[in-house]
Amino acid sequence: MAGARLAAVGGLVRELLREDAPSRIAALTEELFRAAGSISEEDGSAAEVEEDAISLWNWAVTKHTGSVVNDEQRAKLRFVACRLVCLCEGSDLPEGTIQRQILMSMKTGKGWIDIGKADLADGFLEIAMSSIEKLYAKLLKGSDGEADIHVHKADVEKNLFKVLSYQAESAVAQGDFQKAVKCVQRCKDMLIKLPKETCYLSILCYNFGVETYEWKRYEQSSFWLSQSYDIGKMDMKYSVGKEMQAKVLRLLATTYFEWDCSLYLDKALKAITLANQENLHPAGVFLKVKILLKSGASDEEINSAVAEVLHCDMSLDFWLNTAKLLLEHGRESIGFDFLKSVPEQFQSSPDLGKITLLHIEFLLQNKRELLAKQKVEEIIIGHYTGKQLLPETLNQLHIILWDRAAKHYEAKSYSEALHWYNYSVSFYTPGQIDQNLAKLQRNMASCYLHLKQTDKAKEAAKEAEKCDPNSIFTKFSIYKIAMMEKDTNKAVEAVIEMGKLAEKLLQHEDKLRLDENTGTNLLSLAAQIALEHEQEIVAMKALEYLSEHLQDFKQLFAALKCLVRLTLPNVMAENEEKRDEAISSMLTYLTLAYKRLAETSTEEKFTGDMRILEAHWFRKVAWNLAVQFRGCPEKMRDFFLLSFKLSQFCPSDKAVLIAQKTCLLMAAAVDLEMGRQEVTPSERTQLLTQALQHLQACKEIWKVLKLTGDFTKDPTNTLLLLYEFEARSKLNDPTLHDFMESVWEQPQIEVKMLEIIASLSMEPPARYPVLCKKALKSALNLHRKQTVMDAVKFSKCLHSLINLSLPTGLADLDASVLQEVWDYFEDALSVVSSTDAYPEMEILWLMTRAWNTGIFQYTVGKYKEAEQWCGLGMRFLSHLGSLKKSYEGHMIGLYSEVLDKLDRAKAFPPNEEQ
């Protein structure tokens, strides 16, 4: 098994050596790296393995040179080759093999260090060190001549030096300061024999100093930099040179300065002084001045340091930075004197304006504004007399001028701000089109507005519009002027333009120039200004845009609330046009509130509690508006539905459920009422279908609500049933009869409900006589069961049932129908006989219907039936009160005639057909 692993590695090596495809090379490299890491001496060794290792090593070098493998892949391949070579190690290796192992181990270790994996380097560097010791012992034991010993020993010492330096690198990378110091010290001791390595070791220590400085390990950094400087002095023949020594000392001075300036100030000053003595460099001079300023040195000492500048060739920027450093540390006398000497050094420079700019900056910083103005005016004169500033410098001047103007603006010194803005304007030519000029003119317009100089503000805004007509800021300036002049139309026009431009900004995402919220921020400010000036129309126009486009939900709902509050007074306005417009707007705002609340579910910053609070506020507004519009059913329905929708974002507590139930019931009631009006069939169908949808939703809510308490006195069950019956009956719903079965099965059905069902059954377009009759019969039964019968209600119910069963004008009726109706009359007569409360007009009506039915029977030759029905009518006559006298004589006479005719008809029956 062990030999198999080694053979597998060998196979992978040979496959890699034949491969050219980069992706496959990368895959094989990783596979080899993993495999090599798991093999050990137990896996055995063979000559062919050593041969494969050497081939792999050489291949990696060649491919790396050709950029086929990268640094990390080369390090991994060296690792594999080195591991394989080490497996071939015997008890007595020849010198050549040991030297090869030393070289391969050293380079493998160095490779890991170079790619930032120093921890993987240590093992190979230890192998290299062990191999060096073996080689040295072998040399001492078996050398043939004195000369050969010295040559080989020198090679061994060079390798030892390299290994120690690599171990120092690895230790520094891993933060092992003590180990690194020991390794470097051994290298330093070897410089007597290897003087040519002085430069290398000095630079190595400098690099350690740079690394530790960047890690802010100042104590270690100062040690390494000191070592670098000391090593650099050990052998002048092989030194790094004065420039490098100065560079080391400058970093050493910086390290002391940043480590603890108060504690190591003298060391920092000593190091920088030495650096400048070694090689005078701008950075050294600047650092020395900086250290002296920090130490609180006298003007004389600082002047002496500054004088060193005159002895070196330095750029204008360096001179200016030095002057700036002096002025920033309060050494004005030295700073301004130094600044005055700069033009002499750079008389031919095209960028002398930088000197004046720095002068102006520090004059302003030291509150010498009058002198600064003089300097600016000198530049303006020079600008028009052939001494223009370079474009970059001129831009910097504009920044200074605008900054000064802005400070005066913030301090409400608007006239002074204009003074500085006018300086900036002086550098623009008449008619020049520039976006910065547009901004400048807008700023000036703002100043003029504060000074109540409207005409000048308008002129400035006009100039800004010429330069940048599509700027939202320009439109905002025009808006502010319109507000100042109380020009509502102009202000609204400006707001509309701002809204359009704000949309364009969002679409094009022009974030290089403007923040994505710029448009909405300006419109928010516009709304605020309008409200402060009591310009509600203007404010509402701005708020409408904000309510549609704001991404910050807190601001959005604040805008919507403001719109609602502003619109509410006009909802009940006397002017019809104004009122209708306000109602339409209110519906729009509340609908938008619902839509945007639905969007908040994905917004983390807008919490659930916030959403609930907003939903409650808007649903209550919608509810109150619905209540206000009782006289306008359609509007009432729309607001109730909005209140319901908005309440869906609220927790389903008892109060919210009751509100939801009421909203849906009212909406359904309105739809039914509107369906009863003169509408087209399609409109009626739509209204009735909507009503059914509301009722279905309401039923679900009612189920939940009933679980929260006692609702025995609540009429909701009845209303739901009646509303649903009306909707289904008028829609000619095929499921109506199934629905009614559940109604008949109800244990406590009321008379009133049955009477309404009966009425609705025959209300066009519905026509369900069977259902109507059943409802009326059930109602009559309930009337009879009452302890004290309500004769009036009973009479009306019976009236309806007889009318339904015995249509007026129909003589040829089925005997079963007549019998059924006869029973109704008998019921009526029974009740009439037992109470004086039966309405007289109803008794009269019953008498008349019975009599007429008898006459109808008579006309068709049904004499017996005619006698019965006429006789029934006579029986009701006896129960009439005040009306009895009016009908009695006439009825008796007619009844006698009928009886007489009936007797004669019986005596002469008609002949049968032959």
MARMI-285777 format. One record per residue (C-alpha): x, y, z. Coordinates in steps of 0.1 Angstrom, whole numbers, always signed. Each point is the difference from the previous one (the first is absolute). Layout:
# residues N
xx | yy | zz
X | Y | Z
...
//
This chain:
# residues 914
xx | yy | zz
+0 | +0 | +0
+29 | +24 | +10
+18 | -7 | -33
-32 | +6 | -19
-3 | +35 | +14
+35 | +9 | -11
-7 | -15 | -35
-32 | +20 | -3
+19 | +32 | +8
+26 | -10 | -27
-28 | -6 | -25
-15 | +34 | +7
+34 | +17 | -4
+5 | -17 | -34
-35 | +10 | -11
+6 | +36 | +10
+33 | +1 | -19
-18 | -9 | -32
-29 | +25 | +6
-4 | +34 | -18
-35 | +10 | +9
+0 | +26 | +28
-32 | -12 | +16
+13 | -36 | +1
+34 | +12 | +13
-18 | +18 | +29
-21 | -31 | +8
+30 | -24 | +0
+21 | +25 | +21
-27 | -1 | +27
-3 | -38 | -2
+38 | -4 | +3
+2 | +25 | +29
-26 | -20 | +20
+16 | -34 | -8
+35 | +11 | +8
-11 | +14 | +34
-12 | -35 | +10
+30 | -21 | -10
+28 | -8 | +25
+32 | -20 | +2
-20 | -32 | +6
-12 | +3 | -36
+35 | -9 | -11
+24 | +15 | -25
+13 | -7 | -35
+23 | +14 | -25
-27 | +8 | -25
-18 | +21 | +27
+31 | +22 | +4
+2 | +3 | -38
-37 | +10 | -1
+5 | +26 | +27
+30 | +17 | -18
-20 | +0 | -33
-30 | +16 | +19
+23 | +26 | +16
+15 | +10 | -34
-34 | +0 | -17
-15 | +23 | +26
+29 | +25 | -4
-5 | -1 | -38
-38 | +4 | +1
+2 | +28 | +26
+24 | +19 | -23
-26 | -4 | -28
-28 | +11 | +23
-18 | -34 | -3
+0 | -5 | +37
-4 | +28 | +26
+20 | +6 | +32
-22 | -22 | +22
-1 | -29 | -24
+38 | +2 | -3
+3 | -1 | +38
-22 | -30 | +1
+19 | -19 | -27
+33 | +8 | +17
-15 | -14 | +32
-9 | -32 | -19
+35 | -3 | -16
+18 | +7 | +33
-21 | -25 | +19
+8 | -27 | -26
+37 | +8 | +1
+1 | -2 | +38
-15 | -35 | -2
+31 | -12 | -20
+23 | +10 | +28
+23 | -28 | +12
+25 | -3 | +27
+30 | +11 | -20
-10 | +24 | -28
+26 | +14 | -24
+8 | +38 | +2
-19 | +8 | -32
-32 | -15 | +13
+3 | +18 | +33
+7 | +33 | -18
-31 | -6 | -22
-21 | -6 | +31
+13 | +32 | +16
-8 | +20 | -31
-35 | -15 | -4
-9 | +3 | +37
+12 | +36 | +1
-20 | +10 | -32
-31 | -19 | +12
+1 | +18 | +33
+6 | +34 | -17
-29 | -7 | -24
-24 | -5 | +29
+12 | +33 | +16
-5 | +19 | -32
-36 | -10 | -4
-8 | +9 | +37
+0 | -36 | +14
+30 | +3 | +23
-12 | -28 | +23
+4 | -25 | -28
+36 | +12 | -6
+15 | -9 | +34
+2 | -38 | -5
+19 | +4 | -33
+24 | +26 | +14
+7 | -25 | +29
+7 | -27 | -25
+24 | +24 | -19
+18 | +8 | +33
+3 | -37 | +9
+14 | -8 | -35
+25 | +29 | +3
+13 | -15 | +32
+3 | -34 | -16
+18 | +14 | -30
+24 | +20 | +23
+8 | -31 | +20
+6 | -20 | -32
+23 | +27 | -14
+21 | +0 | +32
+3 | -38 | -1
+8 | -8 | -36
+17 | +30 | -16
+30 | -7 | -23
+16 | +34 | +3
+2 | +32 | +20
-12 | +22 | -30
-30 | -21 | -6
-10 | +2 | +37
+0 | +38 | -1
-20 | +1 | -32
-27 | -24 | +12
-1 | +16 | +35
-6 | +34 | -16
-30 | -14 | -20
-14 | -16 | +32
+3 | +33 | +19
-18 | +18 | -28
-28 | -26 | +1
-1 | +3 | +38
-3 | +38 | -3
-29 | -4 | -24
-19 | -25 | +21
+4 | +22 | +31
-12 | +30 | -19
-31 | -20 | -12
-7 | -12 | +35
+1 | +36 | +11
-25 | +10 | -27
-23 | -29 | +11
+3 | +10 | +36
-9 | +36 | -7
-30 | -10 | -21
-12 | -22 | +28
+6 | +27 | +27
+29 | -19 | +17
+22 | +30 | +7
+25 | -18 | +23
+7 | -28 | -26
+4 | +26 | -27
+25 | +20 | +21
+21 | -32 | +7
+1 | -9 | -37
+10 | +35 | -11
+26 | +2 | +27
+16 | -32 | -13
-1 | +14 | -35
+16 | +33 | +13
+28 | -20 | +17
+6 | -18 | -34
+5 | +33 | -18
+38 | +0 | +9
+4 | -30 | -23
-28 | +10 | -24
+4 | +38 | -4
-18 | +0 | -33
-32 | -9 | +18
+0 | +33 | +20
-22 | +18 | -25
-25 | -29 | -1
-2 | -3 | +38
-4 | +38 | +4
-29 | +0 | -25
-15 | -31 | +16
-1 | +18 | +34
-14 | +31 | -17
-29 | -21 | -14
-6 | -15 | +34
-2 | +36 | +13
-25 | +10 | -27
-22 | -30 | +7
-1 | +5 | +38
-5 | +37 | -5
-31 | -7 | -21
-12 | -24 | +27
+6 | +29 | +25
+25 | -21 | +20
+21 | +31 | +5
+25 | -15 | +25
+9 | -29 | -24
+0 | +24 | -30
+25 | +23 | +18
+22 | -30 | +8
+1 | -13 | -36
+6 | +34 | -15
+28 | +7 | +25
+15 | -34 | -10
-3 | +9 | -37
+18 | +32 | +5
+28 | -15 | +22
+5 | -29 | -24
+2 | +25 | -29
+29 | +16 | +17
+20 | -32 | +7
+17 | -2 | -34
+0 | +32 | -21
+12 | -20 | -30
-32 | -21 | -1
-23 | +26 | +16
-35 | +8 | -12
+10 | +36 | -8
-8 | +34 | +16
-35 | +3 | -16
-11 | -33 | +14
+15 | +8 | +34
-18 | +33 | +0
-32 | -18 | -9
+4 | -24 | +29
+6 | +28 | +24
-30 | +20 | -12
-22 | -30 | +7
+16 | -5 | +33
-7 | +37 | +9
-36 | -4 | -11
-3 | -32 | +21
+12 | +19 | +31
-22 | +29 | -8
-32 | -21 | -4
+9 | -24 | +28
+1 | +26 | +28
+10 | +34 | -10
+4 | +14 | +35
+22 | -29 | +11
+21 | -6 | -31
+1 | +35 | -15
+38 | +3 | +5
+6 | -33 | -17
-23 | +10 | -29
+19 | +33 | -4
+34 | -17 | +2
-11 | -26 | -26
-13 | +27 | -24
+30 | +22 | +4
+23 | -30 | -8
-22 | -8 | -30
+3 | +35 | -14
+37 | -1 | +5
+2 | -33 | -19
-22 | +13 | -28
-20 | +32 | -1
-35 | -9 | -12
-33 | +20 | +0
-17 | -26 | +21
+29 | +3 | +26
-2 | +37 | +1
-38 | +0 | +4
+1 | -27 | +27
+26 | +20 | +19
-21 | +31 | +0
-30 | -21 | +10
+19 | -14 | +30
+14 | +34 | +11
-35 | +15 | -2
-13 | -29 | +21
+28 | +5 | +26
-9 | +37 | +3
+35 | +10 | -13
+8 | +37 | -2
-5 | +20 | -32
+37 | +2 | -4
+3 | -38 | +0
-28 | -3 | -25
+14 | +27 | -22
+33 | -20 | +0
-19 | -31 | -11
-20 | +18 | -27
+33 | +15 | -13
+10 | -35 | -10
-27 | +1 | -27
+20 | +26 | -19
+28 | -26 | -4
-21 | -26 | -18
-19 | -2 | -33
-36 | -2 | +11
-34 | +4 | -17
-24 | +28 | +4
-25 | -22 | +17
+27 | -9 | +26
+7 | +36 | +7
-37 | +7 | +4
-5 | -30 | +23
+28 | +12 | +21
-15 | +35 | +2
-34 | -16 | +8
+16 | -21 | +28
+15 | +31 | +16
-32 | +20 | -2
-21 | -29 | +13
+22 | -1 | +31
-4 | +37 | +7
+34 | +11 | -13
-15 | +28 | -21
+31 | +22 | -1
+22 | -28 | -13
-27 | -14 | -22
-9 | +32 | -18
+37 | +10 | -4
+6 | -35 | -14
-30 | +4 | -23
+13 | +33 | -13
+33 | -15 | -9
-17 | -27 | -21
-6 | +21 | -32
+37 | +8 | -2
+8 | -37 | -2
-27 | -7 | -27
-1 | +32 | -21
-5 | -19 | -32
-26 | -24 | +13
-35 | +3 | -16
-16 | -11 | +33
+11 | +29 | +23
-37 | +6 | +7
+1 | -29 | +25
+22 | +22 | +22
-26 | +28 | +0
-28 | -25 | +7
+18 | -14 | +30
+6 | +35 | +12
-38 | +8 | -4
-9 | -32 | +19
+21 | +8 | +30
-11 | +36 | +0
-36 | -12 | +2
+9 | -26 | +27
+15 | +28 | +21
-31 | +22 | -6
+19 | +25 | -21
-28 | +3 | -25
+8 | +35 | -13
+36 | -11 | -10
-15 | -31 | -15
-23 | +21 | -21
+28 | +21 | -12
+19 | -32 | -12
-31 | -12 | -18
-5 | +33 | -17
+37 | -1 | -11
-7 | -34 | -16
-31 | +14 | -18
+20 | +29 | -14
+27 | -25 | -11
-26 | -22 | -16
-10 | +28 | -23
+36 | +12 | -7
+14 | -32 | -12
+10 | -16 | +33
-26 | -27 | +1
+2 | -28 | +25
+3 | -36 | -12
-34 | -17 | -3
+6 | -23 | +30
+11 | +29 | +21
-29 | +21 | -11
-24 | -28 | +10
+17 | -1 | +34
-5 | +38 | +3
-37 | -4 | -7
-3 | -26 | +28
+16 | +25 | +24
-23 | +28 | -11
-31 | -22 | +2
+10 | -13 | +34
+4 | +35 | +14
-33 | +11 | -15
-17 | -31 | +15
+13 | +9 | +34
-14 | +35 | -3
-33 | -15 | -12
-2 | -23 | +30
+7 | +30 | +22
-29 | +19 | -18
+25 | +26 | -13
-17 | -2 | -35
+16 | +32 | -13
+35 | -12 | +9
-8 | -34 | -15
-10 | +17 | -33
+33 | +19 | +1
+20 | -33 | -1
-24 | -15 | -26
+6 | +30 | -22
+37 | -6 | +2
-6 | -34 | -14
-23 | +14 | -28
+28 | +23 | -10
+19 | -29 | -15
-28 | -10 | -24
-4 | +16 | -34
-35 | +15 | -9
-22 | -26 | -16
+22 | -29 | +12
-20 | -32 | +5
+13 | -20 | +30
-18 | -21 | +26
+21 | +14 | +27
-10 | +35 | -10
-36 | -11 | +2
+6 | -12 | +35
+17 | +33 | +8
-30 | +20 | -13
-24 | -21 | +20
+20 | +7 | +32
-1 | +37 | -8
-38 | -2 | -6
-4 | -15 | +35
+20 | +29 | +14
-21 | +26 | -19
-32 | -17 | +13
+12 | +3 | +36
+7 | +37 | -7
-35 | +4 | -15
+15 | +10 | -33
-24 | -20 | -21
+9 | +15 | -34
+37 | -8 | +4
-9 | -35 | +12
-22 | -5 | -32
+29 | +12 | -21
+24 | -24 | +16
-24 | -29 | -3
-5 | +9 | -37
+38 | -1 | -6
+1 | -34 | +18
-27 | -13 | -22
+20 | +10 | -31
+30 | -19 | +12
-19 | -31 | +13
-36 | +0 | -11
-6 | -36 | +11
+12 | +4 | +36
-24 | -7 | +28
+19 | +25 | +21
-7 | +27 | -25
-37 | -8 | +0
+1 | +1 | +38
+15 | +35 | -1
-28 | +11 | -24
-25 | -16 | +25
+14 | +19 | +30
-3 | +33 | -20
-36 | -8 | -10
-8 | -7 | +37
+15 | +33 | +10
-21 | +17 | -26
-31 | -20 | +10
-4 | -12 | -36
-19 | -32 | +6
-2 | -10 | -37
+37 | +5 | -5
+8 | -19 | +32
-22 | -30 | -11
+16 | +1 | -34
+35 | -2 | +16
-10 | -29 | +23
-13 | -19 | -30
+33 | +6 | -18
+19 | -11 | +31
-21 | -32 | +1
+8 | -8 | -36
+37 | +6 | +5
+0 | -20 | +32
-14 | -30 | -19
+27 | +3 | -27
+26 | +0 | +27
-13 | -33 | +14
-3 | -16 | -34
+35 | +10 | -11
+16 | -6 | +34
+23 | +30 | -6
+17 | -7 | +33
+33 | +16 | -11
-16 | +34 | +2
-29 | -4 | +24
-11 | -21 | +29
-29 | -23 | -8
-21 | +19 | +26
+7 | +35 | -14
-33 | +3 | -18
-22 | -11 | +29
+20 | +21 | +25
-5 | +31 | -21
-37 | -7 | -4
-3 | -6 | +37
+16 | +34 | +6
-24 | +15 | -26
-30 | -14 | +18
+13 | +13 | +34
+5 | +35 | -15
-35 | +0 | -15
-16 | -10 | +33
+20 | +27 | +18
-14 | +25 | -25
-35 | -15 | +3
+0 | -10 | -37
-19 | -32 | +4
-5 | -6 | -37
+37 | +2 | -7
+8 | -22 | +30
-24 | -27 | -11
+15 | -1 | -34
+34 | -7 | +15
-14 | -24 | +25
-18 | -20 | -27
+33 | -6 | -18
+17 | -10 | +33
-27 | -24 | +9
+5 | -19 | -33
+38 | +1 | -2
+15 | +1 | +35
+19 | -32 | +9
+2 | +9 | +37
-33 | -14 | +13
+0 | +23 | +31
+2 | +31 | -21
-24 | -15 | -25
-28 | -5 | +25
+7 | +34 | +16
-6 | +15 | -35
-32 | -19 | -4
-13 | +10 | +34
+7 | +36 | -8
-19 | -4 | -33
-29 | -15 | +18
-1 | +27 | +26
+2 | +27 | -26
-28 | -16 | -21
-25 | -8 | +29
-14 | +36 | +3
-11 | -1 | -37
-17 | -34 | +2
-32 | +16 | +13
+4 | +33 | -19
-31 | +18 | -12
+14 | +3 | -35
-9 | -32 | -18
+30 | +0 | -24
+25 | +7 | +29
-17 | -27 | +21
+1 | -26 | -27
+37 | +7 | -7
+8 | -3 | +37
-18 | -33 | +2
+17 | -14 | -30
+34 | +11 | +14
-8 | -16 | +34
-8 | -33 | -17
+32 | +2 | -19
+21 | +8 | +31
-16 | -28 | +21
+4 | -25 | -29
+37 | +10 | -3
+4 | -4 | +38
-13 | -36 | -4
+23 | -7 | -29
+31 | +13 | +17
-8 | -17 | +33
+0 | -33 | -19
+35 | +8 | -13
+13 | +5 | +36
+1 | -37 | +7
+34 | -3 | -18
+15 | +31 | +17
+21 | -8 | +31
+2 | +35 | +13
-38 | +4 | +0
-10 | -23 | +29
-33 | -18 | +5
-10 | +24 | +28
+5 | +29 | -23
-21 | -16 | -27
-28 | -7 | +25
+0 | +37 | +13
-2 | +13 | -36
-27 | -24 | -9
-22 | +9 | +30
+3 | +37 | -8
-10 | -4 | -37
-28 | -25 | +7
-16 | +23 | +26
+1 | +29 | -25
-17 | -22 | -26
-26 | -11 | +26
-9 | +35 | +11
-3 | +11 | -36
-23 | -29 | -8
-22 | +10 | +29
-1 | +36 | -12
-13 | -12 | -34
-32 | -17 | +11
-19 | +20 | -25
+22 | -11 | -28
+0 | -39 | +0
+26 | -5 | -27
+26 | +22 | +17
-9 | -15 | +34
+7 | -35 | -15
+33 | +10 | -15
+13 | +14 | +33
-13 | -30 | +20
+18 | -23 | -23
+32 | +20 | +3
-3 | -1 | +38
-4 | -38 | -2
+31 | -4 | -23
+21 | +22 | +22
-11 | -18 | +32
+15 | -32 | -15
+34 | +13 | +11
-12 | +2 | +36
+0 | -28 | +26
-34 | -19 | -1
-12 | +11 | +35
-37 | +3 | +8
-2 | +37 | -8
+16 | -5 | -34
-22 | -30 | -8
-32 | +19 | +8
+12 | +28 | -22
+8 | -23 | -29
-34 | -18 | +4
-18 | +34 | -1
+20 | +12 | -30
-9 | -30 | -20
-36 | -1 | +10
-5 | +37 | -9
+18 | -5 | -33
-23 | -30 | -8
-31 | +20 | +10
+10 | +29 | -23
+6 | -23 | -29
-34 | -16 | +5
-17 | +34 | +3
+17 | +12 | -32
-11 | -33 | -17
-36 | +9 | +8
+3 | +33 | -19
-6 | +5 | -37
+32 | -16 | -13
+9 | -21 | -30
-1 | -38 | +4
+38 | -2 | -2
+4 | +27 | +26
-24 | -17 | +23
+18 | -33 | -4
+33 | +16 | +8
-14 | +17 | +31
-17 | -32 | +13
+32 | -20 | -7
+20 | +25 | +20
-25 | -2 | +28
+4 | -38 | +1
+38 | +3 | +2
-3 | +25 | +29
-24 | -23 | +18
+23 | -31 | -4
+29 | +19 | +15
-23 | +14 | +28
-12 | -36 | +8
+36 | -11 | +6
+7 | +30 | +23
-33 | -6 | +18
+10 | -36 | +7
+32 | +12 | +18
-18 | +29 | +17
-26 | -22 | +16
+27 | -19 | +18
+10 | +32 | +19
-32 | +6 | +19
-38 | -1 | +3
-17 | +13 | -31
-35 | -14 | +6
-16 | +35 | -5
+21 | +8 | -31
-21 | +1 | -32
+29 | -10 | -22
-12 | -35 | -6
-33 | +13 | -12
+15 | +26 | -22
+25 | -24 | -16
-29 | -24 | -7
-23 | +26 | -15
+27 | +18 | -20
+13 | -33 | -14
-36 | -11 | -9
-7 | +32 | -18
+33 | -2 | -20
-4 | -36 | -10
-37 | +3 | -8
+5 | +30 | -23
+30 | -17 | -16
-22 | -31 | -7
+26 | -20 | +18
-5 | -37 | -5
+12 | -7 | +36
-28 | +22 | +15
-23 | -30 | +10
+30 | -17 | +17
+7 | +32 | +18
-36 | +3 | +12
+0 | -35 | +14
+25 | +12 | +26
-23 | +29 | +7
-31 | -21 | +6
+21 | -22 | +24
+8 | +29 | +23
-14 | -6 | +34
-9 | +36 | +9
-11 | +16 | -33
-19 | +32 | +5
-33 | +11 | -15
+14 | +32 | -13
+28 | -18 | -19
-25 | -24 | -16
-21 | +30 | -11
+30 | +17 | -15
+10 | -32 | -18
-35 | -3 | -14
+1 | +36 | -12
+35 | -4 | -16
-11 | -33 | -17
-23 | +20 | -22
+20 | +32 | -4
+11 | +4 | -36
+20 | -14 | -16
-5 | -28 | +25
-31 | -21 | -2
-2 | -30 | +23
-38 | -5 | +9
+6 | -34 | +16
+27 | +14 | +24
-22 | +30 | +6
-30 | -21 | +9
+21 | -22 | +23
+14 | +30 | +18
-35 | +15 | +5
-14 | -33 | +13
+28 | -3 | +24
-6 | +35 | +12
-37 | -6 | +5
+8 | -31 | +21
+23 | +21 | +21
-27 | +26 | +4
-24 | -26 | +12
+24 | -13 | +26
+4 | +34 | +17
-16 | +4 | +34
-18 | +31 | -12
-4 | +1 | -37
+8 | +32 | -18
-31 | +2 | -22
+13 | +28 | -21
+32 | -18 | -10
-20 | -33 | -5
-24 | +18 | -23
+28 | +14 | -22
+17 | -34 | -2
-33 | -17 | -9
-8 | +27 | -25
+33 | -7 | -18
-5 | -37 | +0
-35 | +2 | -14
+11 | +25 | -27
+28 | -24 | -10
-23 | -30 | +0
-31 | +16 | -16
+11 | +25 | -27
-26 | +26 | -9
-20 | -5 | -32
+6 | -38 | -3
-34 | -18 | +0
+11 | -35 | -11
+20 | -12 | +30
+8 | -36 | +9
-22 | -14 | +28
+31 | -8 | +21
+11 | +36 | -2
-35 | +13 | +10
+0 | -24 | +29
+33 | +12 | +12
-11 | +36 | -2
-33 | -9 | +16
+20 | -13 | +30
+18 | +34 | +2
-34 | +18 | +1
-12 | -24 | +27
+31 | +8 | +20
-6 | +37 | -4
-37 | -4 | +10
+12 | -20 | +31
+23 | +28 | +11
-26 | +27 | -9
-25 | -18 | +22
+23 | -2 | +29
+13 | +36 | +2
-12 | +36 | -6
+36 | +10 | -10
-3 | -13 | -36
+2 | +31 | -23
-34 | +8 | -14
+15 | +8 | -34
+15 | -34 | -2
-33 | -16 | +9
-16 | +20 | -28
+27 | -11 | -23
-5 | -37 | +10
-38 | +4 | -5
+5 | +16 | -34
+25 | -27 | -12
-23 | -28 | +12
-31 | +16 | -16
+18 | +6 | -34
+14 | -35 | +0
-36 | -13 | +4
-12 | +22 | -29
+29 | -12 | -22
-11 | -36 | +8
-36 | +9 | -9
+10 | +13 | -34
+16 | -33 | -9
-30 | -20 | +11
+14 | -12 | +33
-31 | +8 | +20
+7 | -20 | +31
+35 | +16 | +3
-15 | +34 | -7
-25 | -4 | +28
+28 | -11 | +24
+23 | +29 | -8
-28 | +26 | +0
-12 | -15 | +33
+36 | +4 | +13
-1 | +36 | -9
-33 | +5 | +19
+16 | -16 | +31
+28 | +27 | -1
-27 | +27 | -4
-14 | -8 | +34
+34 | +9 | +15
+3 | +35 | -15
-4 | +29 | +23
-8 | +35 | -12
+2 | -12 | -36
-27 | -27 | +5
-29 | +24 | -7
+16 | +12 | -32
+2 | -35 | -14
-27 | -20 | +18
-30 | +10 | -20
+17 | -3 | -34
+17 | -33 | +9
-32 | -16 | +13
-19 | +11 | -31
+27 | -14 | -23
+3 | -32 | +20
-38 | -5 | -3
+2 | +5 | -38
+29 | -25 | -2
-19 | -26 | +21
-31 | +5 | -21
+19 | -4 | -33
+17 | -30 | +15
-34 | -16 | +8
-13 | +6 | -35
+33 | -13 | -15
-5 | -32 | +21
-36 | -4 | -13
+10 | +2 | -36
+33 | -17 | -5
+17 | +5 | -34
-7 | -27 | -27
+28 | -25 | -7
+14 | +0 | -35
-15 | -26 | -22
//
